[in-house]
């Protein structure tokens, strides 16, 4: 569940994707914080402010699924939106699991809609 002004963490090891998502979310009026790795987010000291995390799935060391699991251990209420260009990583997921996964490339309105749904 989100506050009226959610703070969104973006986690992606591709700096171009990270910058594009940051610009999109800021232009939509959100406070967005970029992180180039899951460890950067986990070590940042700002997790208490984060209400939504948008994270790539396919990253070295900690993938998006594992990051989601770690985040939910400390805050089960945090919303996590997973993004991926590697479709093989999401094959076989149930419809429930797939509801917060966006396949790259995705339309900006799809992400903004997912964020809006996460805040209900």
MOGIHU-V435053 format. One line per field, one symbol per residue. ss: DSSP state (A for helix, B for strand, O for the rest). psi: psi as a letter, one per 40 degrees, with the letter a starting at -180 (. if undefined). burial: I if it has 24 or more other C-alpha atoms within 12 Angstrom, else O. A space follows every 10 residues. Layout:
ss->???
psi->???
burial->???
This chain:
ss->OOOOOOBBBB BOOOAAAAAA AAAAAAAOOO BBBBBOOAAA AAOOOOAAAO OBBBBBOOOO OOOAAAAAAA AAAAOOOOBB BBBBOOAAAO OOOOAAAAOO BBBOOOOAAA AAAAAAAAOO
psi->hiidgihhhh hhehdddddd dddddddeei hhhiheiddd ddedeeddeh dihhiidgii chiddddddd ddddgeehhh hhiiegddee heiidddedf hhhihiiddd dddddddde.
burial->OOOOOIIIII IIIOOOIIOO IIOIIOOOOI IIIIIIIIIO IOOOOOIOOI IIIIIIIIIO OIIIIOIIOO IOOOOOOIII IIIIOOOOOI OOOOOOOOOI IIIOOOOOOO IIOIIIOIIO
